[in-house]
Amino acid sequence: MAEVVLGDLAQVKLFDILKPLLMGKKSGKVALRGKETGEIYLEMGNIVHAKTPRYVGEFAFFAIMEWKAGKITYEADLPPKERTISPPTEQLLLNWSYRKQEWEKFREVVPSASAAFRISLQKSGEDKSLTADQWNVLALSNGVRTVAEVMKLLDWDEFKILKTIHQLVQSGLLERVETEKAAKKKLVAEAFFQVLDLELKRVMGPVAPFVIDDKLTEFRETRESLSQDQALSFLESLSEEIPNPQKRKEFIKAIGGLLSPEK
């Protein structure tokens, strides 16, 4: 079957493209072409293979899911030449979700690639053991070089540089040149996401938790940081992700309590 253009990452998120293919138990190849190239193979709604010029398997899938630019195409019923992803798709998506949560945690410390860090003055004589990667980042962090420049000098991907900087900041060895204080806010109740996971899974199946986390990323929030003021717009936006109108009505009815302003 001929290759079909599904969209562009500058305008649509890759998960929004994969979601109906997974739910519809489709088979074929999803390819991404732009500054970077990658491929994801589906077999009866399961992700069985992924590759980029640098990675294969699960890490290739994670890398592709982080891309923000490139054309997305789909070729139906194209079998994979190999199978490099062994976890079930639900577990793979769960692993990706955990990675996204880590990403958001790192972003709280490193808000952008244009941020710069410097070595902190040590107030104690406590010895700290460092890995070779951490030493390399320390050596290049002079308060002037940006995170993007350090990443380029080390030839690392963005996830690795953010993780290493986060570790060094947490250990008190690095500090941002300019810091910002986050405003305090009232968070949603602990049961909020428990109910939400349950009700969305009823209408969307196993992809539900990942749809929720993807929507949180869109709101630039996490399950631990969503405020009560954002809850209503978040739930309304989330309901729009349900393609079936009848199931959307059922979902809205089920979460009626969560949609009330006092929640």
Buried (B, 14 or more C-beta within 10 A) or exposed (E): EEEEEBBEBEEEBBBBBBBEBBBEEBBBBBBBEBEBBBBBBBBEBBBBBBBBEEBBBBBBBBBBBBBEEBBBBBBBEBEBEEEBBEEEBBEBBBBBBEBBBBBBBBBEBBEEBEBBBBBBEEEEEEEEEBEEBBEBBBEBBEEEBBBBBBBEEBEBBBBEBBBBBBBBBEBBBBBBEEEEEEEEEEBBEEEBBEBBBEBBBEBBEBBBBBBBBBBBBEBEBBBEBBBBEBBBEBBEEBBEBBEEEEBBEBBBEBBEEBBEEEB
